[in-house]
Amino acid sequence: MTMLGYRFPLIGLIGFAFLIVWALIAIAAPFLVPYGVGEIVDFSIFTTSSDRFLLGTDYLGRDVLSRILMGARVTIGISLAAVTLAVVAGVGLGMMAALIGGWLDTAMSRFFDALSSIPSKLFGLVAVAGGGSSIPMLIVILAVIYTPGAYRFARSLAVNINAMDYVTVARLRGENLFYLARAEILPNILGPVLTDFGLRFVFVVLLLSGLSFLGLGVQPPLADWGALVRENIGGLAFAAPAVIMPSIAIASLTIAVNIAIDNLPRKIRDRGV
């Protein structure tokens, strides 16, 4: 199928459709929830679907659908903010290192190599334990964890572009580094960077969910999908929707992103939009 001048496979369009649905849910969640996110609406716990509660109730008798809808807002919001910060910082520093080179390139590369050598989950656990698990702190921690990868990816692309003749001509014209980065390098690496952005978004969602499952993510009364799985784990023996549906939500979002990325037209992946 053709969209915006590009041909997208049907499976790719399905992935994009899921992404759009989750994005709209995250934006409109406060207007979609049938009950208050922390409101105890039933004395029965771990109930199944019913006319009153489409996805049943959780371990306290709260509406699962309401908590999943609001959890989408928290999960997607934190992950999107963190990956945006990481990619913007990584791409900016990567282009700077490629353009300037020399000792600055070496120093930045060795610093990010050292930072990326620390296991992401271990770094996240230590950082959250030391700095707290407020939403701004989680965004910063997740961004720091994934900035080294974005830096290495952008630098490797920028180094190749920096060796092109048109960049050399721009240097001879006397263009400054900001112009070279903005007008010569960034447009030619934008497609791969956007693809990398989607992959890192998946990594951030999974890491955030893992931290929340361990009790170090978003704290009550807020809850992301990982926290919903953790707090309702007792309902697993009853096949309660309270523990199954947040897991499905995580899987559907991450799979949709992967499908959408895998089925991008080659022109977008390799060059840019």
C-alpha positions in Angstrom: 0.0 0.0 0.0 1.2 3.5 -0.8 1.2 6.3 1.8 2.9 9.7 1.6 4.7 8.6 -1.6 6.2 5.5 0.0 5.0 1.9 -0.4 4.4 0.2 3.0 3.7 -3.6 3.4 0.4 -4.4 4.9 2.1 -5.8 8.0 3.9 -2.6 8.4 0.7 -0.6 8.3 -0.8 -2.9 10.9 2.2 -2.1 13.2 1.7 1.7 12.6 -2.0 1.3 13.3 -1.3 -0.2 16.7 1.2 2.6 17.5 -1.3 5.2 16.6 -4.0 3.6 18.7 -1.7 3.4 21.8 -0.5 7.0 21.2 -4.1 8.3 21.1 -4.9 6.3 24.2 -2.0 7.8 26.0 -3.1 11.3 25.0 -6.8 10.9 25.8 -6.5 8.5 28.8 -8.0 10.9 31.4 -11.1 11.2 29.2 -11.4 7.5 28.5 -11.1 5.9 32.0 -14.5 4.8 33.3 -13.4 5.0 36.9 -10.8 6.8 38.9 -7.4 5.2 38.6 -7.0 4.6 42.3 -10.7 4.2 43.1 -11.8 0.9 44.8 -15.0 0.1 42.8 -15.7 -3.5 43.9 -15.3 -5.7 47.0 -14.3 -8.7 44.8 -10.7 -9.0 43.8 -9.1 -10.5 40.6 -12.5 -10.8 39.0 -12.9 -11.6 35.3 -14.5 -9.5 32.5 -18.1 -8.4 33.1 -20.5 -5.8 31.8 -19.4 -3.4 34.6 -15.7 -4.1 34.4 -14.5 -5.0 30.9 -11.1 -6.3 32.2 -12.1 -7.2 35.7 -10.7 -5.9 39.0 -7.2 -6.0 40.5 -5.9 -7.1 43.9 -7.7 -4.2 45.6 -10.9 -4.2 43.7 -9.9 -1.4 41.3 -10.9 -1.3 37.6 -8.2 -2.8 35.5 -9.2 -1.1 32.3 -8.8 2.3 33.9 -5.4 1.5 35.3 -4.2 0.1 32.0 -5.4 3.2 30.1 -3.6 5.5 32.5 -0.6 3.2 32.6 -0.3 3.7 28.9 0.0 7.4 29.5 2.8 6.9 32.1 4.7 4.1 30.2 4.6 5.8 26.8 5.2 9.3 28.2 8.3 8.4 30.3 9.7 6.2 27.5 9.2 8.7 24.8 10.7 11.6 26.9 13.7 9.4 27.8 14.5 8.1 24.3 14.1 11.6 22.8 16.6 13.0 25.3 19.0 10.1 24.7 18.8 10.3 20.9 19.1 14.1 20.8 22.1 14.1 23.1 23.7 11.1 21.4 23.2 12.4 17.9 24.4 15.9 18.8 27.5 14.7 20.5 28.2 12.1 17.8 28.1 14.7 15.0 30.3 17.0 17.1 32.9 14.2 17.7 32.9 13.3 14.0 33.3 16.9 12.8 35.9 18.0 15.3 37.8 14.7 15.7 41.2 14.6 17.5 41.4 14.4 21.3 37.7 15.4 21.8 36.5 12.5 19.7 38.8 10.1 21.6 37.8 11.4 25.0 34.1 11.3 24.3 34.3 7.8 22.7 36.2 6.4 25.7 33.8 8.0 28.2 30.7 6.5 26.5 32.4 3.2 26.1 33.1 3.1 29.8 29.5 4.1 30.5 28.0 1.5 28.2 30.1 -1.2 29.8 27.9 -1.1 32.9 24.9 -3.4 32.5 21.8 -1.3 32.0 19.6 -3.0 34.6 22.4 -2.8 37.2 23.0 0.9 36.5 19.2 1.6 36.6 18.8 -0.2 39.9 21.7 1.6 41.6 20.7 5.0 40.1 17.1 4.7 41.1 18.0 3.4 44.6 20.3 6.4 45.1 18.4 9.2 43.3 14.8 8.1 43.8 12.1 7.0 41.4 10.3 10.3 40.6 9.2 10.7 37.0 11.9 13.3 36.1 14.6 11.1 37.7 13.5 8.0 35.8 13.6 10.0 32.6 17.1 11.2 33.2 18.3 7.8 34.3 16.9 6.0 31.3 18.3 8.7 29.0 21.8 8.4 30.5 21.6 4.6 30.0 20.8 4.8 26.3 22.8 7.9 25.3 26.1 5.9 24.7 24.4 3.7 22.1 22.8 6.6 20.3 26.2 8.4 20.4 28.1 5.5 18.9 25.5 4.9 16.2 25.3 8.6 15.2 29.1 9.0 15.3 29.7 6.0 13.0 27.3 7.5 10.4 28.6 11.0 10.8 32.2 9.9 10.3 31.3 8.4 6.9 29.3 11.5 5.8 32.1 13.8 7.0 34.5 12.2 4.5 32.2 13.0 1.5 33.3 15.6 -1.1 30.3 17.9 -0.5 31.3 18.3 3.2 34.8 19.1 2.2 33.5 21.7 -0.2 31.4 23.2 2.5 34.4 23.4 4.8 36.4 25.2 2.1 33.5 27.7 1.7 34.2 28.5 5.4 31.0 27.1 6.8 30.9 26.6 10.6 30.5 23.4 12.5 26.8 24.1 13.3 26.0 24.5 9.6 27.9 21.4 8.7 26.0 19.4 11.3 22.6 20.8 10.5 22.7 21.1 6.7 25.2 18.5 5.5 25.3 15.6 8.0 22.0 15.4 9.8 19.7 15.2 6.7 21.8 12.3 5.4 21.7 10.3 8.6 18.1 11.1 9.6 16.5 7.9 8.3 18.9 5.5 10.2 18.6 7.7 13.3 14.8 7.5 13.2 15.0 3.7 12.9 17.4 3.6 15.8 15.0 5.9 17.8 12.3 3.3 17.4 14.5 0.4 18.6 15.7 2.4 21.6 12.1 3.2 22.5 11.5 -0.5 22.7 14.5 -1.0 25.0 13.4 1.9 27.2 9.9 0.5 27.6 11.2 -2.9 28.5 13.8 -1.5 31.0 11.2 0.8 32.6 8.8 -2.1 32.9 11.5 -4.2 34.4 12.4 -1.6 37.0 8.7 -1.2 37.9 8.3 -4.9 38.2 11.1 -4.9 40.8 9.4 -2.0 42.6 11.9 0.7 41.6 9.9 2.3 38.9 6.9 4.6 39.0 5.5 4.7 42.6 1.9 4.6 43.7 -0.6 6.1 43.1 0.8 6.3 39.6 1.5 3.0 37.8 3.0 2.0 34.5 2.4 -1.4 32.9 5.3 -3.1 34.6 4.0 -2.0 38.0 0.6 -3.3 37.2 2.1 -6.8 36.5 4.1 -6.7 39.8 1.2 -5.6 42.0 -1.2 -8.2 40.6 1.2 -11.1 40.3 -0.9 -12.9 42.9 -3.7 -13.2 40.3 -1.5 -15.3 37.9 -2.8 -18.5 39.5 -6.3 -17.5 38.7 -5.5 -16.3 35.1 -6.8 -12.9 36.2 -6.9 -10.2 33.5 -5.3 -7.8 36.1 -1.9 -9.5 35.5 -2.4 -10.8 31.9 -3.7 -7.6 30.2 -0.8 -5.3 31.3 1.6 -8.0 29.9 -0.3 -8.1 26.7 -0.1 -4.3 26.5 3.7 -4.3 26.9 4.0 -7.0 24.2 1.6 -5.3 21.8 3.4 -2.0 22.0 6.9 -3.4 21.6 6.0 -5.8 18.8 4.2 -3.0 17.0 7.2 -0.8 17.1 9.5 -3.6 15.8 7.1 -4.5 13.0 6.8 -0.9 11.9 10.5 -0.4 11.9 11.2 -3.7 10.1 8.8 -2.7 7.3 9.9 0.8 6.7 10.7 1.5 3.0 14.4 1.1 2.4 14.6 4.7 1.2 13.6 5.9 4.6 15.8 3.4 6.5 18.9 4.0 4.5 18.8 7.8 3.7 16.1 9.8 5.3 12.6 11.1 5.0 
